[in-house]
């Protein structure tokens, strides 16, 4: 196991909260490399895709709405849009089969797509999976496991976009699908804890050099289409925006929000720190307060035993991943 709690400390990357994706990619050449960015046509994902493209990468963008994705990415070079719905495991399998059939090797995989604070929605087998857990975590769990053979041996990186929302909930082991007492914010929070734990265990599987290094990132507070289910009145009450819709102090631009994911995907400083939870283009400190704007990471989101337990649960639910062992 490569991620220990003592490794959750800043390393002095030279970047910070105001750095942009282009800032952290300055001097980096991704020509001949292939990146895959889920949700890479909207919000942070669009910024990540464009940033990778500007430094030479070929970018595969799985999209639930391919036509919308193609329009959003019009003019962006070396982009390949393909249909995929993270809520549908069969769709994820079909997409992955197409990527494997192309014989492309993946250098970077960014698990960026997700939903936030949705009304109660059931997906998956017989409509039994809670949508946040299913889309934000299980969809990406399946995608990475199916594409594992395509990840470049020893050098690939998998970056999962988590959130300080994980402060609100550990994994609800007794009821991860909220069969009793649905709460949209706790559902979102649990899925973000799952994103962080996924990185911890995935990294342990490849720590010997046979698989990818994995990281989780908190992009910061950014207003994007992710908040589509949150009425303006609620955003004002939460202090996210002013009455005229201006983002509150401390919120990042999308270009700044994309920076940490891009940094985690490319920085040579992270070579020996796989499994780390990152924010503001650096390794995050352990959270010392309940203030999510300050951030940091809660202990339940970096616990190796919890990460292994979640991996096992996810393998049982999806029928994937059980064969990957550290």
Buried (B, 14 or more C-beta within 10 A) or exposed (E): BBBEEEBBBEBEBEBEBEBBBBBBBEEBEBEEBBBBBBBBBBBBBBBBBBBBBBBBBBBBBBBBBBEEBBEBBEEBEBBBBBBBBBBBBEBBBBBBEBBBEEEBBBBBBBBBBBBBBBEEBBBBEEEEBBBBBBBBBBBBBBBBBBBBEBBBEEBBBBBBBBBBBBBBBBBBEEEBBBEEEEBBBBBBBBBBBBBBBBBBBBBBBBBEEEBBBBBBBBBBBBBBEBBEEBEEEEBBEEEBBEEEEEBBEEBBBBBBBBBBBBBBBBBEBBEEBBBBBBBBBBBBBBBEEEEBEEBBBBEBBBBBEBBBBBBEBBBEBBEBBEEBEB
